Amino acid sequence: MKWFFIGVGGVALSAFVFSQIHRSRKNERVVLEQSTAPTGTGLHSITAWDHANQMNVRGDNDRWSRDIKDFEHKSKAYRSPATATSVIIKVYHQSVFKGFLLIERHNPPYGKALPGGFVEYGESIEQTAIREMKEECGVIITQLEQFRAYSEPNRDPRLHVIDVVQVARIDDITPEAGTDASKVLLYAEDNIPWKEMAFDHAKILRDYLKWEKSHAVP
């Protein structure tokens, strides 16, 4: 009888211990499954038991929690560059090329510049160019060709700006200075004020002239 009770007691104790382990694992699953990784992180929801199996190290739940908090901290500090578009406007009169349209900036940084501006939320690059040309130069453009993107972090002294440069042509139109432009100016290629240009617009215009000459039709 003594051995019988010992055997029964051992079974009962084993069953109790197993139930406690099972309950602990179940609770760990519930707690961690309720906390999903931030959207777009590429991380997936993971249970404490699955994570322990993957890492094969005890206490990795705490490290996982620290990783999530570290990611959330970095996400809050993340900054995206601003996006803008500048337009190289080629001016024609009676089908004869007269030069490039530049503006005299009304706000700092001062200097001559290609017309353009920042892309607003919900706008395409093309829509921004059309809006800015109307606001700054009083001209309506209908055809645009994308040239290049300029993204050097220090190209704009105000902040990091990615500039998507486009090219447009206007025929027999008289521009008028508007917002952010104190003057609208026309320069022939041999008269461009390179040293007076703001941002990296001198480089942009030089790059375009070089590209245009290399792609000229014989």
KAWO-V289172 format. One record per backbone hydrogen bond with DSSP energy under -0.5 kcal/mol. NH is the residue of the N-H (numbers start at 1). CO is the residue of the C=O. If there is no record, write none. Layout:
nh: (NH NH)
co: (CO CO)
This chain:
nh: (5 6 7 8 9 10 11 12 13 14 15 16 17 18 19 20 21 22 23 24 25 26 27 28 29 30 31 32 33 34 35 36 41 51 52 53 54 55 56 60 62 63 64 65 66 67 68 69 70 71 72 73 74 75 76 77 78 78 82 84 85 86 87 88 89 89 90 90 91 91 92 93 96 97 98 99 100 101 102 102 103 104 105 105 106 112 113 115 117 119 123 128 129 130 131 132 133 134 135 136 137 138 138 139 141 145 147 150 155 161 162 163 163 164 164 165 165 166 167 168 169 170 172 175 176 178 179 181 182 183 185 187 191 192 194 196 197 198 201 204 205 206 207 208 209 210 211 212 213 214 215 216)
co: (1 2 3 4 5 6 7 8 9 10 11 12 13 14 15 16 17 18 19 20 21 22 23 24 25 26 27 28 29 30 32 34 38 47 48 49 50 51 52 57 59 59 60 61 62 63 64 65 66 67 68 69 70 71 72 73 74 75 160 162 117 164 115 166 87 101 88 168 89 99 170 96 93 95 91 91 187 89 100 185 113 183 103 111 180 196 103 87 85 83 120 124 125 126 127 128 129 130 131 132 133 133 134 133 139 167 165 163 152 159 82 150 161 84 162 148 163 86 145 88 143 90 92 173 137 136 135 178 104 104 102 100 188 189 192 193 194 112 198 200 201 202 203 204 205 206 207 208 209 210 211 213)
